Amino acid sequence: MHILVAGSGIAGVAATDALVQAGHRVTLVSDGHPGATALAALVNPFTGPRASAAWRYEDALSALSRFLERQGVSLAPGLVRPARDAKQADAFRSRAAEHPDALAWHDAAPPDGVCAPFGWLDVRVGGVWPDPAADLARHVARLKHSGRLQTVTAMVQRAEADATRVNLHVQTLECDGVIEADAAVLALGPGLWDVVPQLAAHLHRVKGETFEAQHVDALQLPAVAAGGYAHSEGPGTVRLGGTYDHSWHNLVPDTSRGEALRDRLAETLPGLGPLVPGTARAGLRVQRPHIRRPLLMPLDQTGRLWAFGALGAKGLLHAPLVASWLPTVLNNPAELPDDLRA
Ligand SMILES: Cc1cc2nc3c(=O)[nH]c(=O)nc-3n(C[C@H](O)[C@H](O)[C@H](O)COP(=O)(O)OP(=O)(O)OC[C@H]3O[C@@H](n4cnc5c(N)ncnc54)[C@H](O)[C@@H]3O)c2cc1C
């Protein structure tokens, strides 16, 4: 089959990878650089104030590890979740007892550079994917070089399908045009609003921001999630993230939020210095309100046109798993796992 994948964030690249692996001819259509929207790099399978296990996290970690292996990269393992008070310490302790293979609870002795007076949860299966944007771009270039992938830079405007074909209406710098194929996967992140307006009611867009801050020992610090997150970004700097704005008006990073985030994280990471000017980045993550599970669904009766996204704050964890189902469901939509049906 010739399959179009629209969007080259983590979902689009994971979809492309899975479909190429399955022997399909793929054309990746996007308005941006592959991977450029992967702003931060934490893989956290135990999220929220009670460190709840993410949906299908074991399968997701296996799929992610295979995806990373194909790119010749690996996670920097380990993620520290300091408890903020005695109540959260109780919750983390019982979570560790439920998942002894993935988590360990420690009442004392946090890693060097971390302050955790109420104890800390070691999320052993979590970690940092050091540079997802660069790796995803390189992976796309490699697939292209191998002749198994074509790429097109264009703005997708709409998509339609009939019983035999799909048409993607696109706009390039030079002209408007239509790209035709056997099937298409729309992995457009926040762009799904414009291209598939009927999905807008089922999706929510949240502004997220990341900032770099100084820390002399950045390279020795573990990745930390504590009402925000921090991971090493290189010598002398850490990347902070996690201020989310549900009623955003623009995608300009808000430095005052960055300062507040820095101050909050400095309780856990003493020694955190000022923000590094010019390194703030903002983006939109998309989620399904209440359901909080990724979106993979056919957009019409033909089963030729699919939407893939709504990965929320766990795009890096879940994208390869969900993408791995594409080769099967494109042939047979009935094979869509029950827990992905809305
Ligand atoms: C600040 C911030 C920090 C985050 N940190 C983490 C983290 O540490 N760990 C984690 O797992 N997740 C994190 N996330 C969430 C993660 O980034 C998302 O889950 C993930 O990016 C979603 O991937 P996606 O491919 O579905 O969408 P996107 O990454 O938004 O990709 C959409 C793609 O479609 C393209 N596109 C959109 N519209 C069109 C159009 N009309 N025509 C052509 N192309 C189009 C875009 O250019 C882009 O290539 C973070 C999100 C934000 C905003």
Ligand as a Chemical Component Dictionary entry (heavy atoms), coordinates in Angstrom:
data_LIG
# 
_chem_comp.id                   LIG 
_chem_comp.type                 NON-POLYMER 
_chem_comp.pdbx_formal_charge   0 
_chem_comp.three_letter_code    LIG 
# 
loop_
_chem_comp_atom.comp_id 
_chem_comp_atom.atom_id 
_chem_comp_atom.alt_atom_id 
_chem_comp_atom.type_symbol 
_chem_comp_atom.charge 
_chem_comp_atom.model_Cartn_x 
_chem_comp_atom.model_Cartn_y 
_chem_comp_atom.model_Cartn_z 
_chem_comp_atom.pdbx_ordinal 
LIG C1  C1  C 0 6.419  22.081 26.577 1  
LIG C2  C2  C 0 6.086  20.647 26.407 2  
LIG C3  C3  C 0 6.861  19.704 27.054 3  
LIG C4  C4  C 0 6.580  18.356 26.907 4  
LIG N1  N1  N 0 7.352  17.441 27.545 5  
LIG C5  C5  C 0 7.162  16.138 27.339 6  
LIG C6  C6  C 0 8.030  15.170 27.913 7  
LIG O1  O1  O 0 9.013  15.494 28.603 8  
LIG N2  N2  N 0 7.769  13.861 27.685 9  
LIG C7  C7  C 0 6.719  13.453 26.928 10 
LIG O2  O2  O 0 6.528  12.239 26.761 11 
LIG N3  N3  N 0 5.872  14.348 26.366 12 
LIG C8  C8  C 0 6.074  15.680 26.557 13 
LIG N4  N4  N 0 5.242  16.595 25.984 14 
LIG C9  C9  C 0 4.135  16.122 25.193 15 
LIG C10 C10 C 0 4.631  15.716 23.821 16 
LIG O3  O3  O 0 5.428  16.756 23.296 17 
LIG C11 C11 C 0 3.411  15.448 22.937 18 
LIG O4  O4  O 0 2.706  14.336 23.481 19 
LIG C12 C12 C 0 3.861  15.077 21.531 20 
LIG O5  O5  O 0 4.623  16.127 20.966 21 
LIG C13 C13 C 0 2.622  14.857 20.656 22 
LIG O6  O6  O 0 3.113  14.405 19.409 23 
LIG P1  P1  P 0 2.257  14.509 18.107 24 
LIG O7  O7  O 0 3.140  13.958 17.031 25 
LIG O8  O8  O 0 0.906  13.918 18.342 26 
LIG O9  O9  O 0 1.997  16.082 17.867 27 
LIG P2  P2  P 0 3.013  17.245 17.576 28 
LIG O10 O10 O 0 4.315  17.009 18.259 29 
LIG O11 O11 O 0 2.321  18.522 17.863 30 
LIG O12 O12 O 0 3.295  17.125 16.014 31 
LIG C14 C14 C 0 2.367  17.577 15.041 32 
LIG C15 C15 C 0 3.070  17.636 13.703 33 
LIG O13 O13 O 0 2.144  18.002 12.705 34 
LIG C16 C16 C 0 2.634  19.126 11.967 35 
LIG N5  N5  N 0 1.444  19.842 11.510 36 
LIG C17 C17 C 0 0.452  20.368 12.270 37 
LIG N6  N6  N 0 -0.513 20.887 11.489 38 
LIG C18 C18 C 0 -0.145 20.681 10.212 39 
LIG C19 C19 C 0 -0.743 20.944 8.937  40 
LIG N7  N7  N 0 -1.930 21.536 8.820  41 
LIG N8  N8  N 0 -0.084 20.573 7.813  42 
LIG C20 C20 C 0 1.131  19.940 7.895  43 
LIG N9  N9  N 0 1.730  19.638 9.071  44 
LIG C21 C21 C 0 1.108  20.004 10.223 45 
LIG C22 C22 C 0 3.542  19.862 12.942 46 
LIG O14 O14 O 0 4.473  20.676 12.274 47 
LIG C23 C23 C 0 4.194  18.661 13.630 48 
LIG O15 O15 O 0 5.213  18.133 12.801 49 
LIG C24 C24 C 0 5.493  17.951 26.106 50 
LIG C25 C25 C 0 4.708  18.910 25.440 51 
LIG C26 C26 C 0 5.012  20.237 25.577 52 
LIG C27 C27 C 0 4.177  21.248 24.843 53 
# 
loop_
_chem_comp_bond.comp_id 
_chem_comp_bond.atom_id_1 
_chem_comp_bond.atom_id_2 
_chem_comp_bond.value_order 
_chem_comp_bond.pdbx_ordinal 
LIG C1  C2  SING 1  
LIG C2  C3  SING 2  
LIG C2  C26 DOUB 3  
LIG C3  C4  DOUB 4  
LIG C4  N1  SING 5  
LIG C4  C24 SING 6  
LIG N1  C5  DOUB 7  
LIG C5  C6  SING 8  
LIG C5  C8  SING 9  
LIG C6  O1  DOUB 10 
LIG C6  N2  SING 11 
LIG N2  C7  SING 12 
LIG C7  O2  DOUB 13 
LIG C7  N3  SING 14 
LIG N3  C8  DOUB 15 
LIG C8  N4  SING 16 
LIG N4  C9  SING 17 
LIG N4  C24 SING 18 
LIG C9  C10 SING 19 
LIG C10 O3  SING 20 
LIG C10 C11 SING 21 
LIG C11 O4  SING 22 
LIG C11 C12 SING 23 
LIG C12 O5  SING 24 
LIG C12 C13 SING 25 
LIG C13 O6  SING 26 
LIG O6  P1  SING 27 
LIG P1  O7  DOUB 28 
LIG P1  O8  SING 29 
LIG P1  O9  SING 30 
LIG O9  P2  SING 31 
LIG P2  O10 DOUB 32 
LIG P2  O11 SING 33 
LIG P2  O12 SING 34 
LIG O12 C14 SING 35 
LIG C14 C15 SING 36 
LIG C15 O13 SING 37 
LIG C15 C23 SING 38 
LIG O13 C16 SING 39 
LIG C16 N5  SING 40 
LIG C16 C22 SING 41 
LIG N5  C17 SING 42 
LIG N5  C21 SING 43 
LIG C17 N6  DOUB 44 
LIG N6  C18 SING 45 
LIG C18 C19 SING 46 
LIG C18 C21 DOUB 47 
LIG C19 N7  SING 48 
LIG C19 N8  DOUB 49 
LIG N8  C20 SING 50 
LIG C20 N9  DOUB 51 
LIG N9  C21 SING 52 
LIG C22 O14 SING 53 
LIG C22 C23 SING 54 
LIG C23 O15 SING 55 
LIG C24 C25 DOUB 56 
LIG C25 C26 SING 57 
LIG C26 C27 SING 58 
# 
